[in-house]
């Protein structure tokens, strides 16, 4: 096996670049907490497992045969193929990141009404400043993602199947389909985030309206001082009730996201169409 990899080093490098680009953009793996050497090693390991299934005589990599020299020398065409393979890995990882961004965005929607808008901390998963509630939902989503073995499905199913249908020319030929896919992912992000946050936003809005009416009726009650504790306690109470439903929604979001990713592979594959 090692001799075959050395003899076909340009093909192995193409596979490794796609795996490495995916790992560098995938949630949890892309954080600085994971050492760079571990990311490179993991990418090389996946490339080692996938490489025996790759052939220049058939499949998606058959169109690469004329751009890879028999002596293994690099040229400009091969460098562009490496960039295309890296772009495919980035697209897959970015789409998975969009799914996790749904839960982080949902937390941002109702964190302001809870009074937690100023309590932003650095989120190691999304690598941005995130309110506490957004980070909480993000961590819950990560636990659901790992508990349901979606990481295994992503690498064993999504990554492997991408090599069966996608190559660097796919993202050039089907650039319009790819743009529509990414824009639909952004649309789903805000739609799903609003669905998650709407029960809490509605409840907190009613409380704010009620306190506003009471403060006008009895200004001496000083409801502003008691308003924030009431909002925080009510929000946590509603969140504890809705959490089981949120978990089901998280699972459905991941399932739907993987189905959309599989549909993208079919669209960008040979003879694919929307």
C-alpha positions in Angstrom: 0.0 0.0 0.0 2.8 2.4 0.9 4.5 1.8 -2.4 1.3 2.5 -4.3 0.9 5.8 -2.4 4.4 6.9 -3.2 4.0 5.9 -6.9 0.7 7.9 -7.0 1.7 10.7 -4.7 -0.1 13.5 -6.8 -3.4 11.6 -6.5 -2.9 11.0 -2.8 -2.1 14.7 -2.3 -5.4 15.7 -4.0 -7.3 13.4 -1.6 -5.4 14.7 1.4 -6.0 18.4 0.5 -9.8 17.8 0.4 -9.8 16.0 3.7 -7.6 18.7 5.3 -9.8 21.5 4.1 -12.8 19.8 5.5 -11.2 19.4 8.9 -10.0 23.0 9.0 -13.5 24.3 8.5 -15.5 21.8 10.5 -16.9 22.8 13.9 -14.9 21.5 16.9 -12.0 20.3 14.7 -11.3 23.8 13.4 -10.7 25.3 16.8 -7.3 26.3 18.1 -7.7 23.9 20.9 -7.0 21.1 18.4 -3.3 21.1 17.6 -2.3 21.6 14.0 -0.3 18.4 13.9 -3.5 16.5 15.0 -5.4 18.0 12.1 -2.7 17.1 9.6 -2.5 13.6 11.0 -6.2 13.1 10.9 -6.4 14.4 7.3 -3.6 12.0 6.3 -5.4 9.1 8.0 -8.6 9.8 6.1 -6.7 10.2 2.9 -5.0 6.8 3.5 -8.4 5.1 4.0 -10.0 6.8 0.9 -7.1 6.6 -1.5 -7.5 2.9 -2.5 -11.0 3.8 -3.8 -9.7 6.5 -6.1 -8.7 5.7 -9.7 -7.7 7.9 -12.6 -9.3 5.5 -15.1 -12.9 5.8 -13.8 -15.0 7.8 -11.4 -14.9 11.5 -10.6 -11.1 11.6 -10.8 -10.9 10.2 -14.4 -10.9 13.8 -15.7 -7.7 14.5 -13.8 -5.6 12.0 -15.7 -4.6 14.4 -18.5 -3.4 17.0 -16.0 -1.2 14.7 -13.9 2.2 13.9 -15.4 3.5 10.3 -15.2 6.7 11.5 -13.5 4.7 13.2 -10.8 6.0 16.7 -11.6 3.9 19.6 -10.6 2.6 22.2 -13.1 0.1 25.0 -13.0 -2.9 22.8 -13.9 -2.1 20.5 -10.9 -1.9 23.5 -8.5 -5.3 24.6 -9.7 -6.6 21.1 -9.1 -5.3 21.3 -5.6 -7.1 24.6 -5.1 -10.3 23.0 -6.4 -10.1 20.1 -4.1 -9.5 22.4 -1.2 -12.6 24.4 -2.2 -14.7 21.3 -2.1 -13.6 20.5 1.4 -14.3 24.1 2.5 -17.8 24.0 1.0 -18.7 20.9 2.9 -17.3 22.1 6.2 -18.8 25.6 5.7 -22.3 24.0 5.2 -22.0 22.0 8.4 -20.9 25.2 10.2 -24.1 26.9 8.9 -26.1 24.3 10.7 -24.4 25.0 14.0 -24.7 28.7 13.4 -28.5 28.3 13.5 -28.3 27.5 17.3 -25.8 30.2 18.0 -28.0 32.8 16.2 -31.1 31.6 18.0 -29.4 32.3 21.3 -28.5 35.8 20.1 -32.1 36.5 19.2 -33.5 36.2 22.8 -30.3 36.9 24.8 -31.0 40.7 24.4 -34.5 40.4 25.8 -33.3 38.3 28.7 -30.8 41.0 29.7 -27.7 38.9 28.7 -26.8 41.1 25.7 -23.7 42.4 27.4 -22.5 39.0 28.7 -20.7 37.9 25.6 -17.8 35.5 25.8 -15.4 33.9 23.3 -17.0 30.8 21.9 -14.3 28.2 21.0 -16.6 26.3 18.7 -17.7 29.2 16.4 -14.6 31.2 17.2 -16.5 34.5 17.6 -17.9 36.5 20.5 -21.1 34.9 21.4 -23.8 35.6 24.1 -24.1 33.0 26.8 -27.4 31.6 25.6 -26.0 31.2 22.1 -23.0 29.4 23.4 -25.2 27.2 25.6 -27.4 26.1 22.6 -24.2 25.6 20.5 -22.8 23.3 23.1 -26.1 21.4 23.4 -26.1 21.0 19.6 -22.5 19.7 19.6 -23.5 17.1 22.2 -26.5 16.0 20.1 -24.3 15.9 17.0 -21.8 13.6 18.7 -24.4 11.5 20.5 -26.2 10.7 17.2 -22.9 9.7 15.5 -23.2 12.5 12.9 -19.4 12.9 12.8 -19.0 9.3 11.8 -21.7 9.7 9.1 -20.0 12.9 7.8 -16.7 11.2 7.3 -17.8 7.7 6.4 -20.7 8.8 4.2 -20.4 12.4 3.2 -16.7 12.7 2.7 -16.4 9.3 1.0 -19.4 9.9 -1.3 -18.0 13.3 -2.3 -15.1 11.5 -3.9 -17.5 9.4 -6.0 -19.3 12.4 -7.5 -17.3 15.6 -7.1 -14.1 17.0 -8.6 -12.6 20.4 -9.1 -14.5 20.8 -12.4 -17.9 20.3 -10.8 -17.8 23.5 -8.9 -16.9 25.4 -12.1 -19.5 23.8 -14.3 -22.3 23.9 -11.7 -21.4 27.3 -10.1 -25.0 28.5 -10.3 -26.3 25.4 -8.6 -23.6 25.8 -5.9 -24.6 29.5 -5.4 -28.2 28.6 -5.0 -27.3 25.9 -2.5 -25.3 28.2 -0.3 -27.9 31.0 -0.4 -30.6 28.5 0.5 -28.4 27.4 3.5 -28.2 31.0 4.7 -32.0 31.4 4.3 -32.5 28.2 6.4 -30.1 29.6 9.0 -32.3 32.6 9.9 -35.5 30.7 9.4 -34.6 27.9 11.8 -33.0 30.3 14.3 -36.2 32.3 14.4 -38.2 29.1 14.9 -36.1 28.1 17.9 -36.1 31.6 19.5 -39.7 32.5 18.8 -41.3 30.9 21.9 -38.8 32.6 24.2 -39.0 35.9 22.3 -42.8 35.8 22.4 -42.9 35.0 26.1 -40.4 37.7 27.0 -42.2 40.2 24.9 -45.4 39.6 26.7 -43.7 40.1 30.0 -42.1 43.3 28.9 -45.5 44.6 27.7 -47.1 43.6 31.1 -44.4 45.3 33.1 -44.8 48.4 30.9 -48.5 48.6 31.6 -48.0 48.0 35.3 -45.3 50.7 35.5 -47.6 53.2 34.0 -50.4 52.2 36.3 -48.3 52.2 39.4 -45.0 54.1 38.9 -44.1 53.8 42.6 -43.7 50.0 42.2 -40.3 50.5 40.5 -40.7 47.5 38.2 -37.5 48.3 36.4 -35.5 46.9 39.3 -37.5 43.7 39.4 -37.9 43.4 35.6 -34.5 41.8 34.8 -34.7 39.0 37.5 -38.3 38.2 36.3 -37.2 38.0 32.7 -34.2 35.8 33.5 -36.1 33.4 35.7 -39.0 33.1 33.2 -36.6 32.6 30.3 -34.8 29.7 32.0 -38.1 28.2 33.1 -39.5 28.3 29.5 -36.1 27.0 28.2 -36.2 24.0 30.6 -39.6 23.1 29.3 -38.8 23.5 25.6 -35.4 21.8 25.8 -36.7 18.3 24.8 -38.4 19.8 21.8 -35.3 21.7 20.9 -33.3 18.4 20.9 -35.8 16.9 18.5 -35.5 20.0 16.3 -31.7 19.8 16.4 -31.8 16.2 15.2 -34.2 17.1 12.4 -31.9 20.0 11.4 -28.9 17.8 11.2 -30.8 15.1 9.3 -32.2 17.6 6.8 -28.7 19.2 6.4 -27.1 15.9 5.5 -29.9 15.2 3.0 -29.3 18.6 1.4 -25.6 17.8 1.3 -26.3 14.5 -0.5 -28.5 16.3 -2.9 -25.7 18.7 -3.7 -23.4 15.7 -4.5 -26.0 14.4 -6.9 -26.5 17.8 -8.5 -22.8 18.5 -8.9 -22.0 15.0 -10.0 -21.8 13.8 -13.6 -25.1 14.5 -15.3 -26.6 16.1 -12.2 -29.4 18.6 -12.4 -31.5 20.5 -9.9 
